[in-house]
């Protein structure tokens, strides 16, 4: 049982870092700009959360199968599965991004009965993170974790949390809710850069359009 402690600790730290930097935007926004800015940001963030959950569920269910391929030395099937999963991320996230970028104002009006400029800009800046999260999940959950690289996944998430805090402190004072959204996008890009760079080195990289 003790041999499971290091991997479990990496998962714990990864989850803790995700919790911190996903909630950090609202905390800093409230501290620096007030409740009105938090409300404008949260209205857009709720839409982003739903879309990210859809992508995460698609990616998460494939991890056991990829772990099985590696444990049974089926490296080619593992590689092909990763490539197909990367293609699925493109096929699902790009149309979602296009829809919400074009129809975001209408969606906010239907959901909330109106739309403020801060909420609309926050949504436009948060929507690209759906694609970034999809790529990060593919690299982390389906490529690196089955290969025993939990520490790399954890470190890339911690880097994202640090980047998010720095970006928020710089961007929220001049930009408000839009600055928090931009900080989230920069943080997700940092997470992808960390995990994706290693993923390309160890697995050839899953990210190519279908």
N, C-alpha and C positions, 0 to 999 in steps of 0.2 A: 504493500500500500504506500510506503514512503516514496517509492519511485514516481508516484503520481503527483507528489507535492509540487515539484518545480513546474510542470506543465499547468497544473491547476492554478498556481500563483500567477503565472503569466496571463491566464484567462481572467483572473480576478483583477489584476492591474489594468488589463485592456478594458474591461467593462467599467472600471472606476474612471479611467481617463475619458472614455466616451461619455459617461454620465456628467463628468465635470465640464467638458467643453461644449456639450450640447445645451447645458443649462446656463453656461457662463454668459452667453449673449444677453439673455433677459436680465440677469442679475446686474451686469455692468451697465446695461442700457437704463435700467431703473435708477441706478445710483448716479449716473452721469446726466441723464436727460429727463427722468421722471416717468410717471405712470402712463401718460398719453403715448409716449414713444414705445413703451413696452406693449401697449395694446395694439398699436399699429404693426409692430413686428410680429407679435404672436398670431395675429390673424393670418399672416402669410406663412408663418412657420408651421401652423397646423396642417395646411395643405401639403407642404413639403414632407412632413412627418408621415402622412398617409401614403404618399408616393414612395418614400424610402422604405416603408414597411412592405409594400408590394414587391419591390426589387429584392429586399433582404430575404423575403420568404422564398422567392424563386431561386436565389443563390444558396440558401441554407440547406435546402432539402437534398442538394447534390453532393454535399461534403462526405457523407458516409460511403457513397458509391465510389468516389475518387479515392478515399482511404482504402477501400477494398481493392481497387485496381493496383495501388502501390504495394499493399501487403502481399498480393499474389503475383507480383512482378510483371504486371501487364502494363508496362510503361507506355506502349504505343496507344492503347485504349485510354489511358490516363491523359495523354497529350491531346488526343482527338477530342476527348470530353471537355477539356479545358478550352480548346478552340471553339467548340460548339457553344459552350457557356458564354464565352466572350461575345460571340455573334448574337446570342440571345439578349445580352445586355444592350447591344446596339439596337436590335430590333424593337425592344420594349421601351427603352428610355428616350431614344431620339424622337419618336412620334409624340410621346408625352411632353417632352420639352417644347417641341414646336407648338403643340396645342395650347399649353399654358402660357407660353410667351405671346402668342397671338390673341388668345381669348381670355387672358388673365383678368382683365378688367370686368368682363361679363361674368366670369366665375365668381369673383369677389362680390359683385353686385347681387348675384343670386344667393350666395351663402350668407352674406352679412347685411344685405339691404342697401349697401352703398360702398363707396371706395374712396380712400384718401390717397393722395400722392405718395405718402410715406409707405403705406401698405402695398401699393402697386409696385413701387420700385423695389421694395423688399422682396416681393414675390418674384420679380424678374431676375433678381440677383440670386435668389435661393434655388430657383428651378434648375440651373445647370449643376447644382450639387447632387441632384438625383442621379445624373450620369456618373459623376465622380464617385459617389458612394457605390453604385453598381459595379464599377471597375475595381474599386477597393475591396469589395466583398468577394469578387471573383478571384482576385490575387490572394487575398488573405485567407478566406474560408475554404476555398477550393484548391488552391495551389500550395500556399506556404504551410498551412496547418496540417494537411495530410502528409507533407514532407517533413514534419517535425520542426518547423521554423516558427513556433509560437512566439519565441522571444522577438523575432523580427517584426511580427504583427503588433506585438505590444509596444515596441519601441516606436514604430511609425505612428501609432495612435497617441503616444505621449508627446511626440514631436508636434502632432496636429493640435493637441491641447495647448502647448506652449505658444505655438504660432497664433492660435485663435486668441489667446489672451493678449498677446502683443498687438495683433491687428485691431482688436476691439479698442484697446486703450488709445491707439492712434487714430482710428477712423470714426468712432462713435462721437467724440466731441464736435467735429465739423459736419458730420453727415447724419447723425442720429440713427434711426432705425435702418436706413439703407447702409450705413457704415457697419452695423452689426451683421447684416446679411452678407455684405462684401467680405467681412472678416471670416464668416463661416465658409464662404466659397474658397478663400485663400487657404484656410485650415484643411479643408477636404482635399484640395490640390496637393498640399504638403503630405498628407497621409498617403495619397495615391503615389506620389513621387517616391516616397520611402519604400513602401511595399512593392510598387510596380517595378522599380529599378531592380530590386532583388529578384522579383518574379521573372523578369526577362532573362536574368542571368542563370537562374536555376531551371527554368521550365520553358524557355523560348518565348514567353509572353503570349497571353491569350487575346490581346487587344488588336484585332483586325476586323474591319467591317465585313459583314456577310456578303 
